[in-house]
Amino acid sequence: MDNVTKLIDWVNGIVWGPLMLVLILGTGLFLMIGLKLMPLARLNYGFRMLWRGREGQGEGEISPFNALMTSLSATIGTGNIAGVATAIAIGGPGAIFWMWCTALVGMATKYAEAVLAVRYREVDENGNHVGGPMYYIKNGLDAKWAWLGTLFAIFGALAGFGIGNTVQANSVANALSANDGLQIAPWVTGLVMAVLAALVLIGGIRRIAEVAGKLVPFMAVAYLLSGFVVLALYAGDIPNALVLIVSEAFTPTAATGGFAGAAVWLTIQFGVARGIFSNEAGLGSAPIAHAAAATDNPVRQGTVAMLGTFIDTLIVCSITGLAIVVTGAWTSGETSSALSSLAFETALPGIGSYVVSLGLAVFAFTTILGWSVYGERCVEYLFGVRSITPFRVAWIVMIPLGAVAQEFLSFVWLVADTLNALMAIPNLIALLLLSPVVFKLTRDYFASSAK
């Protein structure tokens, strides 16, 4: 086992090395420039399309609004609480700055992914619209690139059981068992989550989208309101916290309190890696959900999709990160969800830990639902519609197993992190090759809408 862990750790160091970070940020920056900063300039337009998208406007199984909620259900999870905390615990406050940078250019990446997903989607044997990187690689590029789509589907199916299932279940089980006021046994948490997930998965993407459309807005608003209360209590410390975040993004982070200090490279690496883990821009997962949207224009859905990165990282992750910095919890030596819990508990004694524990539980549960869609579509691409039912059974079984497998959590995190990068590579290559299509569709759409 140790040798396997060392091997995967070595691979992880390569796939999340300088080349990968340049590829992710570079692709996002290239797309943002090619789109002439449209994702930033048209942010208000995206929110208008989101509001109008509560009802379908074309062919597809779910509304544009619920497509974004399904995507957000997969992205707003442990990355927003445990992932942000881990980035700060290892890389220091400067990691938040690099998460912001990843999100800003990631808006262009997420936009391009959704545009291509709708443009090149197909209808499967069950009459459902399916799409994502494997389909826009297959239908948008020459046949010589088809192997990239297969690779993405393999990595996506495997990654789902890590990032979208066992890691989430384990994080919830740990949070609820470690909370002094709850102390729920991990096996109980895992069993309850498995039963609830099974009830939802029976209805397929339509049921998942309906649940996500109700749960995601509720949980996001509840968590954000709690975070705003924390920041209001420490309002005077926010300016200094922002200065600290920016300054330590470019200078070595000195050891202080329980924090061991970090080199600039470590700050950048964990800021970008955890940013991607949180908002998934560039991974190619979100466009799988957006491909099912009932829309009559790829660009319109793209403007809705780019809001996912904005909401996930620039809003939700920022609240968590700022709370950790302004309360001084980042110097405590704690890490993961325990660090976020400490920050909220410091500001809201007797309440804060419950906010984080329950928030993490709901966030992670919806992530399990959202990623089941991604994994299912990847498996369907590889083996056909007959593989859907066996996949759902395996998915449900892995939830309680993940909840109780504490000794393997660090290994699962490592594997999930590695598979994330391996998913991103074929997707980013396809985005670069198909970028002229994205640019042309965008120009034509806004030129016609301006008339």
C-alpha positions in Angstrom: 0.0 0.0 0.0 2.8 2.4 0.9 4.5 1.8 -2.5 1.2 2.5 -4.3 0.7 5.7 -2.3 4.2 6.8 -3.2 3.6 6.1 -6.9 0.4 8.0 -7.0 2.0 10.8 -5.0 4.8 11.0 -7.6 2.3 11.1 -10.5 0.3 13.7 -8.6 3.4 15.9 -8.4 3.8 15.7 -12.1 0.2 16.2 -13.2 -0.2 19.1 -10.8 3.2 20.5 -11.5 4.1 23.8 -13.3 3.0 22.5 -16.7 -0.5 21.7 -15.5 -1.0 25.0 -13.7 0.2 26.9 -16.8 -2.1 24.8 -19.0 -5.2 25.5 -16.8 -4.5 29.2 -16.2 -3.2 29.7 -19.7 -6.2 28.1 -21.3 -8.6 30.2 -19.2 -6.6 33.4 -20.0 -6.4 32.6 -23.7 -10.2 32.0 -23.8 -10.9 35.2 -21.8 -8.8 37.3 -24.2 -10.3 35.6 -27.3 -13.8 36.3 -25.9 -12.6 40.0 -25.3 -13.4 39.7 -21.6 -17.0 38.9 -22.4 -17.6 36.7 -19.3 -16.7 39.7 -17.1 -18.5 42.3 -19.2 -21.6 40.2 -19.6 -21.9 39.0 -16.0 -25.2 40.9 -15.5 -26.5 39.4 -18.8 -25.7 35.9 -17.4 -27.8 36.5 -14.3 -30.7 37.7 -16.5 -30.4 34.5 -18.6 -30.4 32.5 -15.3 -33.6 34.2 -14.1 -35.3 33.6 -17.5 -33.9 30.1 -17.5 -36.3 28.9 -14.8 -38.4 27.6 -17.7 -37.0 25.7 -20.7 -36.5 27.5 -23.9 -35.7 24.6 -26.3 -35.0 20.9 -26.5 -33.6 19.3 -23.3 -34.6 17.5 -20.2 -34.0 20.2 -17.5 -34.4 23.9 -17.4 -31.3 26.1 -17.8 -31.7 27.2 -14.2 -31.7 23.6 -12.9 -28.8 22.8 -15.2 -26.7 25.4 -13.3 -28.1 24.2 -10.0 -27.1 20.6 -10.9 -23.6 21.8 -11.8 -23.4 23.8 -8.5 -24.6 20.9 -6.5 -21.5 19.0 -7.7 -19.1 21.9 -7.2 -20.4 23.4 -3.9 -19.1 20.7 -1.5 -16.2 19.9 0.6 -14.0 22.0 -1.6 -15.7 25.2 -0.3 -15.2 24.3 3.3 -12.5 21.6 3.7 -10.7 22.4 0.4 -10.3 26.2 1.1 -9.1 25.4 4.6 -6.6 22.9 3.4 -5.2 25.4 0.8 -4.8 28.1 3.6 -3.4 25.6 6.1 -0.6 24.5 3.7 -0.1 27.5 1.5 -1.1 30.4 3.8 -3.6 33.2 3.2 -2.0 33.9 -0.2 -3.6 30.7 -1.5 -6.9 32.6 -1.6 -5.5 35.1 -4.1 -4.6 32.3 -6.5 -8.0 30.7 -6.0 -9.5 34.0 -7.1 -7.2 34.2 -10.2 -8.2 30.6 -11.1 -11.9 31.6 -10.8 -11.6 34.8 -12.9 -10.1 33.0 -15.9 -12.1 29.9 -15.1 -15.3 31.8 -15.9 -14.2 31.8 -19.6 -13.3 28.2 -19.4 -16.7 27.2 -17.9 -18.4 29.3 -20.5 -16.6 27.6 -23.4 -17.2 24.2 -22.0 -21.0 24.7 -21.8 -21.1 26.3 -25.3 -19.4 23.3 -26.8 -21.5 20.8 -24.7 -24.8 22.2 -26.1 -23.4 22.7 -29.6 -22.2 19.1 -30.0 -24.6 17.2 -27.7 -26.4 14.0 -28.8 -29.7 12.2 -28.0 -29.2 8.7 -26.5 -31.3 5.6 -26.9 -33.5 6.7 -23.9 -34.2 10.0 -25.6 -32.1 12.1 -23.3 -29.7 14.8 -24.4 -26.1 13.8 -23.5 -23.0 15.8 -23.9 -19.7 16.9 -22.4 -16.0 16.8 -23.3 -16.2 13.2 -24.7 -19.0 14.3 -27.1 -17.5 17.6 -28.3 -14.2 15.8 -28.8 -16.0 13.1 -30.8 -18.3 15.4 -32.8 -16.2 18.6 -33.0 -12.7 17.2 -33.8 -11.3 14.8 -36.4 -11.5 11.1 -35.7 -7.8 11.0 -34.8 -8.7 12.8 -31.6 -11.4 10.4 -30.5 -9.1 8.6 -28.1 -9.0 11.8 -26.0 -12.8 11.5 -25.5 -12.4 7.9 -24.3 -9.6 8.9 -21.9 -11.8 11.7 -20.4 -14.7 9.3 -19.9 -12.5 6.7 -18.2 -10.9 9.3 -15.9 -14.2 11.0 -15.2 -15.9 7.7 -14.3 -13.1 6.8 -11.9 -12.7 10.3 -10.5 -16.4 10.4 -9.6 -16.1 7.6 -7.0 -13.4 9.7 -5.3 -14.1 13.4 -5.6 -17.8 13.0 -5.9 -18.6 10.1 -3.7 -16.3 8.6 -1.0 -14.5 11.8 -0.2 -17.8 13.6 0.3 -19.4 10.8 2.4 -16.3 10.6 4.6 -16.2 14.4 5.1 -19.8 14.4 6.2 -19.4 11.4 8.5 -16.3 13.0 10.2 -18.0 16.4 10.6 -21.1 14.9 12.2 -19.2 12.4 14.4 -16.6 15.0 15.6 -19.2 17.6 16.5 -19.7 17.4 20.3 -23.4 18.2 20.1 -24.1 15.6 17.4 -21.7 12.7 17.6 -23.5 10.6 15.0 -21.7 7.3 14.2 -20.1 7.3 10.7 -22.0 4.1 9.6 -25.3 5.8 10.5 -24.4 8.8 8.4 -23.3 6.7 5.5 -26.4 4.5 5.5 -28.8 7.5 5.7 -27.0 9.3 2.8 -27.1 6.1 0.7 -30.8 5.7 1.2 -31.6 9.3 0.4 -29.3 9.2 -2.6 -31.0 6.0 -3.9 -34.4 7.7 -3.7 -33.2 10.6 -5.8 -31.1 8.6 -8.3 -34.1 6.4 -9.2 -35.6 9.4 -11.1 -32.4 10.1 -13.1 -31.2 13.6 -14.1 -34.7 15.1 -14.0 -35.2 14.2 -10.3 -31.6 15.2 -9.5 -32.1 18.5 -11.1 -35.4 19.1 -9.3 -33.8 18.4 -5.9 -30.7 20.5 -6.8 -32.9 23.4 -7.9 -34.4 23.5 -4.4 -31.5 22.5 -2.1 -28.7 24.4 -3.7 -30.2 27.9 -3.5 -31.3 27.2 0.1 -28.0 25.8 1.4 -26.0 28.5 -0.4 -28.0 31.4 1.0 -28.0 29.9 4.5 -24.2 29.3 4.5 -23.6 32.8 3.1 -25.8 34.5 5.6 -23.8 32.8 8.4 -20.6 33.8 6.8 -21.7 37.4 6.4 -22.5 37.5 10.2 -18.9 36.3 10.9 -17.4 38.9 8.7 -19.7 41.6 10.1 -18.4 40.8 13.6 -14.8 41.2 12.3 -15.5 44.0 9.8 -12.6 46.0 11.1 -10.1 43.2 10.3 -11.2 42.7 6.7 -9.0 45.4 5.1 -5.9 43.9 6.8 -7.0 40.4 5.8 -7.2 41.5 2.1 -3.8 43.1 2.3 -2.4 39.9 3.9 -4.0 37.7 1.2 -2.5 39.8 -1.7 0.9 40.3 -0.1 1.5 36.7 0.8 0.5 35.5 -2.6 3.9 36.8 -3.9 6.2 36.5 -0.9 7.1 33.5 1.2 4.5 32.9 4.0 6.3 33.2 7.3 5.6 30.7 10.1 3.2 32.1 12.8 1.3 30.4 15.5 0.6 26.9 14.5 1.3 27.6 10.8 4.6 26.2 9.6 5.2 28.7 6.8 5.1 28.0 3.0 7.1 28.9 -0.1 5.5 30.9 -2.8 5.3 27.9 -5.1 3.4 25.9 -2.5 1.0 28.9 -2.1 0.4 29.0 -5.8 0.1 25.2 -6.2 -2.5 24.7 -3.5 -4.4 27.9 -4.4 -4.8 26.8 -8.0 -5.3 23.1 -7.2 -8.0 23.7 -4.5 -9.6 26.4 -6.7 -10.0 23.8 -9.5 -11.1 21.2 -7.0 -13.8 23.6 -5.8 -15.2 25.2 -9.0 -14.1 22.4 -11.5 -13.4 24.9 -14.3 -11.3 23.1 -16.9 -12.1 19.6 -15.5 -14.9 19.2 -18.0 -17.5 17.9 -15.5 -20.0 20.8 -15.5 -20.7 20.8 -19.2 -22.1 17.3 -18.8 -25.0 18.8 -16.8 -25.4 21.8 -19.1 -25.7 19.6 -22.1 -29.1 18.4 -20.8 -30.5 22.0 -20.6 -33.6 22.9 -22.4 -32.1 25.7 -24.5 -32.2 26.8 -28.1 -28.8 28.5 -28.1 -25.3 27.3 -26.9 -24.2 30.8 -26.0 -27.2 31.5 -23.9 -26.5 28.4 -21.8 -22.8 29.3 -21.7 -23.6 32.7 -20.0 -25.5 30.8 -17.4 -22.8 28.2 -16.9 -20.0 30.8 -16.3 -22.0 31.9 -13.2 -21.1 28.6 -11.6 -17.5 29.6 -11.2 -18.4 33.1 -10.0 -20.8 31.8 -7.3 -18.7 28.9 -6.2 -15.3 30.4 -5.8 -15.6 34.2 -5.8 -18.5 34.2 -3.4 -18.8 30.9 -1.4 -15.1 30.1 -1.1 -14.2 33.7 -0.4 -16.6 33.8 2.6 -14.9 30.6 4.0 -11.4 31.9 3.3 -12.0 35.4 4.8 -13.6 33.9 7.9 -10.5 31.8 8.5 -8.2 34.7 8.0 -10.0 37.4 9.9 -10.6 35.2 13.0 -6.9 34.3 13.1 -7.9 30.6 12.9 -5.3 30.0 10.1 -2.5 30.2 12.6 -4.0 27.5 14.9 -2.4 24.5 13.2 -5.8 23.0 12.3 -6.6 21.9 8.8 -9.5 20.8 6.5 -13.0 21.2 7.8 -11.8 21.4 11.4 -10.1 24.7 10.5 -13.3 26.2 9.0 -15.3 25.0 12.0 -12.8 26.7 14.3 -13.1 29.9 12.4 -16.9 30.0 12.6 -17.0 28.8 16.2 -14.5 31.6 17.2 -16.9 34.2 15.8 -20.2 32.4 16.8 -19.5 30.4 20.0 -21.9 27.5 20.4 -23.4 27.9 16.9 -20.5 28.2 14.4 -19.5 24.5 14.5 -23.0 23.5 13.8 -23.2 25.8 10.8 -20.1 24.3 9.3 -21.1 20.7 10.1 -24.6 20.9 8.8 -23.5 23.0 5.8 -20.9 20.5 5.0 -23.4 17.7 5.2 -25.9 19.3 2.8 -23.1 20.5 0.5 -21.5 17.1 0.3 -24.8 15.3 -0.2 -25.7 17.4 -3.2 -22.2 16.9 -4.6 -22.8 13.1 -4.4 -26.0 13.7 -6.5 -24.4 16.0 -9.0 -21.4 13.8 -9.6 -23.6 10.8 -10.0 -24.8 12.5 -13.2 -21.2 13.0 -14.4 -20.1 9.5 -13.7 -23.2 8.0 -15.2 -22.8 9.9 -18.5 -19.1 8.9 -18.7 -20.0 5.2 -18.1 -22.8 5.5 -20.7 -20.4 6.9 -23.2 -18.1 4.0 -22.7 -20.6 1.1 -22.4 -24.0 2.3 -23.5 -27.3 2.9 -21.7 -27.4 -0.6 -20.3 -24.5 0.3 -17.9 -26.6 3.0 -16.2 -28.4 0.8 -13.6 -25.3 -1.2 -12.6 -23.4 2.2 -12.2 -26.2 3.6 -9.9 -26.1 0.5 -7.7 -22.3 0.7 -7.4 -22.5 4.4 -6.7 -25.0 3.9 -3.8 -23.0 1.1 -2.3 -19.8 3.2 -2.2 -21.4 5.9 -0.1 -21.5 4.1 3.2 -18.2 2.5 2.5 -16.6 5.9 2.0 -18.2 7.1 5.2 -16.5 4.5 7.4 -13.2 4.2 5.6 -11.3 6.8 7.6 -7.9 5.2 7.3 -8.0 5.4 3.5 -9.2 9.0 3.3 -5.8 10.6 2.7 -5.2 8.0 -0.1 -8.6 8.7 -1.6 -8.0 12.4 -1.6 -4.6 11.8 -3.3 -6.2 9.6 -6.0 -9.1 12.1 -6.5 -6.6 15.0 -6.9 -4.6 13.0 -9.5 -7.7 12.0 -11.5 -8.9 15.6 -11.5 -5.8 16.6 -13.4 -6.0 13.6 -15.7 -9.6 14.6 -16.6 -8.5 18.2 -17.3 -5.8 17.4 -19.8 -8.0 16.0 -22.7 -10.6 18.6 -21.9 -8.2 21.6 -22.0 -6.7 20.3 -25.3 -10.2 20.1 -26.8 -11.1 23.6 -25.6 -8.0 25.0 -27.3 -8.6 23.2 -30.5 -12.3 24.2 -30.6 -11.8 27.7 -29.4 -12.5 29.2 -32.9 -15.9 27.6 -32.7 -16.6 29.2 -29.3 -15.3 32.6 -30.5 -17.5 32.6 -33.7 -20.7 31.4 -32.0 -20.2 34.2 -29.4 -19.5 36.9 -31.9 -22.5 35.9 -34.0 -24.9 35.7 -31.0 -24.1 39.1 -29.5 -23.9 40.7 -33.0 -27.5 39.5 -33.8 -28.8 40.3 -30.3 -27.5 43.9 -30.6 -29.5 44.5 -33.8 
